[in-house]
Amino acid sequence: MSAPLGDSDSRPEAGSTVRTETKRRELRPGQRPGSRVLVGRLLIGSTVLLSLGACASWRNPPPKDPEALADYKEANDPYEPVNRKMYGIQMWAYHNALRPVGKAWAWAVPKPIRNSIDNLNQTWYMPTVFFSDVGAGKPRRAGDDFMRYVINMTLGAAGFIDVATSLGYPHHDSDPGLTLASWGVPSGPYLFLPGLGPNTFRDAGGYAIAQGLSPINYVPRGYGLLTFNWAYNIAGVLGGFSSHIDEIDQVEQDSLDPYAFIRSAWQQNRASQVESLRNDHRATVPDWYN
């Protein structure tokens, strides 16, 4: 093991200086590679949001025609020109990289294994779901989250198998963006961010919070854990895209304006999730207890 950086008694030989320094950087105690990824994501996201807020030239001015103005407000997309460009960038990446790689992934990896990887991603995201439901003041949902996490991490082989659903703890969607919505934080304008897809100012902020809550971002260096971190994230991306390729292709084939269709579908689904969270007034005690 290499000596700590501050150890003045450690003197590498001249010919091994670069190798020693590289090893130190790779195995520095307490260093978290995920935190660098997290900071990078936050900086990129913050830059995008600040740029959008500062550049009025990127906004579509509200139309004067009453009917057109109503459509403009319903779409909630004042940054549509730049959003469409971002959508174009993502679809270029989809057709030239993500789609063929996702197809290869679905062909090469058997469905049971892909399902297990999806279960793993879902289980390891549960701490974020749990804290989101706690923040929204939904103790019953948070209790279900906790039980689901414990059951799948133990009986489900660290999350590869979804045992919790069969025991009465099904998966439900929740994230910090929904928590902010439950507090009455306005959604803000619609955004399309490459790599993240449909969003709003509120949900982009929620995504940044989610990154801070995700335990995978705090995996330390060394002992193969850095490799696992990257493999986990790559497998999650491939699994996510490979399971939606047919849907994306169908939208592009059937829709006259795929961008507008995706925007509308996402906004309706997001509004439904917010409404479901707000209307969840279940008792704290699970149904099976009675």
Buried (B, 14 or more C-beta within 10 A) or exposed (E): EBEEEEEEEEEBEEEEEEEBEEBBEEBBEEBBBBBEBBEEBBEBBEEBBEEBBEEEEBBBEEEEEEEEEEEBEEBBBBBBEBBBBBBEEBBEEBEEEBBEBBEEBBEEBEEEEBBBBBBBBBBBBBBBBBBBBBBBEBBBBBBBBBBBBBBBBEEBBEBBBBBBBEBEBEBBEBBBBBBBBBEEBEBBBBBBBBEBEBBBBBBBBBBBBBBBBBEBBEBBBEEEBBEEBBEBBEBBBBBEBBBEBEEBEEBBEEEEEBBBBBBBEBBEEBEEBBEEBEEBEBEEEBEEEE
